[in-house]
Amino acid sequence: MTNPKKHISELIEAKRDKFTAAADRIWATPETRFATKKSVEPFYEILAEEGFDIEKGLADMDYAFVATYGSGKPVIGILAEYDALGSLSQVADLGEQQAETPGGNGQGCGHNLLGTGALAGAVGIKDYMAENHLEGTIKLFGCPAEESGYGKAYMARAGLFDNLDVALAWHPMDISGPWSISSLAVYQVYYNFKGVSAHAAAAPEHGRSALDAAELMNIGVQFLREHIIDDARVHYAFIDAGGESANVVQPTSSLYYFIRAPKIEQVDAIYQRINKIAQGAALMTETELTIDFDSALQLLTKSGINSSNV
């Protein structure tokens, strides 16, 4: 009897050009978060061609989908991702950093491979099932906003993963093998400061610097790091630094913070302290602060899968 794993690999290999072309298309149109209109198209085309039933626009997300083949048990889910990262544009087939579009999006985590690898797995299993007249259901889940926004959380809330016997995911790495890890809980938050613009040399006394507020907030958070648990992580990026003219008191600034810890309660406690630091920075600079809570995610626990199960 043919080894099922080996034969499924052979079935996938027979269609490698189709999957490689899909990965190249996704690489060429990098899109972030929920706005993956072009990136999702190769999935729709191949899945329809391969006989899957496709449900689109699920869980209040335009580009989330579930593609289904077969019926009955077991019900096997495979998770596909296809979103990119901001500011990581890269020329293809080049072993050094060089942006194709300076400041543009890029596939920094290889989701063009992740998504098409999941697609290839689903098609390979489908072909094996059809060839051997096997009962069972294979579902490919199109999951936008993995890098930021957490589309899978909305899909879970909508019940899309209910009734699965197993859900499988993978990620490009430098080794092949099962990966049993946990990840931290996280809050993602925007801190926006609004000040008053003025000429920094002629009338600095009239200005209220939103950039100063952002810098003071960051300094305050640096001192906070001594007083949070060792397993916590706090990261930030400037979304808006005000402008490019150094002789202007900057009237706007915006910071994007990631706050991580093993437990969501720990994340929230750190978040509350960071909010106070932001409020203090606004008070010191006489600027206005708005806090926009972007998203949150509970910790991911280990699955218990090991090499003997795979």
N, C-alpha and C positions, 0 to 999 in steps of 0.2 A: 504493500500500500504506500502511495506517495506521501511523504511527510507534508502535512498541511501547511506548516509555516513556509517551507521551501517552495511549495507550489504556489501559494499566495504571492510570495516574492517574485516568482517567475511571471505570474499574471500581471503584476504591477510593472515589472520590467518590460513587458511587451508593449506597454502604453507609456513608457518613460518620456517620449517626445512630447506627448500631450501635457504631462504634468510639468515638465521642464519649461515648456512655453508659458504655462500658466504662472509659474513662479517668476519668470522673467517679466511678464506683464505686470504683476503686482509690484515687483521691484521698481518698474518704470513709472508707476503712478502712486507714490507713497502718500497715504492719507492718514490723518490722526483721529483718535478718539472715535466718535460716533459717525463721522462724516466720511464713510468708506464706500462711496457710490461706485467709483471705478474699480476699486480693489475687489469688490464682491462679484463683479461680472463674470470672471473666469469660472467661479464656482457654479453660478447659475447655468452657464453654457454646458459645462462638462456633466454636471449632475442630471440635467435634462436629457442630454445625449445618452447617458448611461441608464436611464429608466427610473430615476428616483422621483418621488413626489416631493415637491418643494413648497413649503409654506414660508412666505416672506413677510417682512415688516412686523416681527413679533415683539412682545414685551415692550411696546411703545418705542421701539427703535427701528428706524427705517431700514437698516441693513443687517439686522439679525434674521437668521433663518434656521429652519429645521428641514433637512432632506431625509426622506424615509424610503427604505426598500425592504420588502418582505413582510411577514406577519408571524405572530406567535412568539414563543419564547425560544431562546433568551433574547432580551432586548439589550443591544450593545450600543452605547453612545460613544462617539468620538468627537472631540472638541477641536474646532479649527479657528485660528486667529489670523488676522490679515491687516491689522492696523500698524502704523509706523510711529516714529518718534520725531519730534520737532528738532530742527537745526542739525540733523545728522545726514544731510544729503551726501551721497558718495558716488563717484564714478564707478561703474561696474567693472569687474575683472581687473582691479588695480590693487596691489598689495600695500599701498600707502594712502594716507588720508588726503583726499582731494574732493571737494564738494562739486557735484554736477551743477547744483543751483545754490550759490552761497546763501546760507541762512535757511535753506529749504528743508523739507522733511526727508527722512531716510529710514531704511530698514535696519536700524542699529541692533535689533535683537533677532533678526532673521525671520520675521513673521511671514515673509513671502515663502520661505521654506516650510515653516511650521504649518501654515494653512494648507499648502499643496501636499505636504507629507500626510496630513490627516485625510485630505481628499483622496490621495492615492490609496491609503489604507482602507478607507470605506469602499472604494471601487474594487479593490482587490478582494476584499471579503465578499462583496456582492457577487463578483464573478465566480468565486469558489462555491458560494451557496447555490448559485444557479446551475453551475456545472454538476454539482452533486445532489441537486434536488433536496436541499436542506431547509428545514423549517427554522425560522428565527427572523429577527428584525434588526436591521442596522440603521442607526440614525447618525447623521452628520450635523453637528450644531455649528452654525456660523456665529461666532462670538466677537462682535466689535468692541472697541474700547477696553482692551486688556491692559495696555500700558498706563492708561489714565482714564478714569470714568467707570470702570468695573461693570462692563456689560453683563457678565455672567451673573452678577447679583440680581439684576433686573430679570434675567431669564429664570433664575431660581424662584424669585418671588412670584413670577407668572406661572409657575408649576411646570415649566418645560422639561425639567429633568426628572419629574415624578415618573415612577414605574420603570426606571432603568434598572437592569440587573448589574451593570457595570458601566462606569464612565472612564474613558481613556483619554489622556492628553500626553503631549510630548513637547520637548523644546530642543532646538539645535544646540549641540554642545561639542566638545572636542573628544568625547567618548560616547560609546553606545552602551546603554544598560538601564536598568530600573533606577528610579530616582525617588527615594522616600525621604522627604523633608517636611518641615513645617515652616510657615512664613509668618511674619509679624502682622498684627492688626495695624491699621493705618487710618489717619484722617488726612484729607487734602483740603487746604484752606487758602483763600486769597485774602491778603491784608492790603487795603487800598487807602492811601493818604491823599488828601486834597488840601493844598495850601494857597498862597497868593503869590503870583508872579511879580517880579520887580527887576530892575537893572541891578546887577550884583555890585557894581562899582558906583554908579551915580546915586542910587537910592536903596541900598540894602536894608535900611531900617523899615521899609515898607513891605518887604517880602516875608513870607512865611513858607519855609522850605519843606516841601513834601519829601524831597530826597534826604534831607537831614533826618526827618522822622523815620524813614525806612532804615537808614544807617544806625540810628540810635536803637531802633527795635532789634536789629541784628546783633548789635553789641550786647544788649540786654540778654538776648537768648544765648549768646556765647557764655555769659556768666552763669546762666541757668544750668548749663550742661553739667556743672560740678554737682548739682543738687537733684539730678534725676537718676533713675536706676541705670545700671551699666548696660542692660540689654536694650535700652531705648535708643532711637536714632531720630535726629531732627535735621532735615535738609531744607534748603530754600533756593529759589532762583528769582532774579529780578525780571519781572514781566514788563515793567515800565519804570525807567529811571528818570523820567521827566523830559529829557531832550538832549540835544547834542551841543548846545551853546553853553560854554562854561561861565559866561558873563551874565547869565540869567538865573535868578532864584527859581528853582524848579517847582512848578505848581502842582504836579501830580507825581505819584509813584505807586507801584504795586508790587507786592511780593507774593510768591506762591510757595507755601510751606507744606512739606510732608512730615507728619509726626507719627512715629512708629514705636510700638512696644509689644511685648508678648500678649498682653490682655487689653481688651478694648477699654476697660475701666482705667488702666494705667495711661493709655493714650489720652483719654478724656481729662484726666487730672493734669497732665502736662499741657494739654490744649488750653485749659482754663488759666494756667499760669502764663502761658505765652500771650493770651488775650490781654492780661493785665499789663504785661510788658509793652504791648502795642498801644494800649490806652495811655500808658505813661509817656511813651514817645510822642504821641499826639499832644498830650498836655504840655510837655516841654517845648514843643515847637509851635504851639497854637495852630495846629492843623486839625482837619476833620478826618476821623477814621471810620471806615466801613469794613466789616468783616463778612466775607462771602464764603459760606461753607460749601465746598464743592462736592465732596464724596467721602465715604467711609467704607471700611471693609474689616470684617472680623478675621481673626487669625485662621490660617489654613493648617489643619492638623495632619499628621502623618497618616497615610492610607494603610500601612501595614503590608503593602505589596513588597515582595523581595524577588530576587533572581529565580528562586525556585517556583514562583507563581507565574513567571512570564515566559 
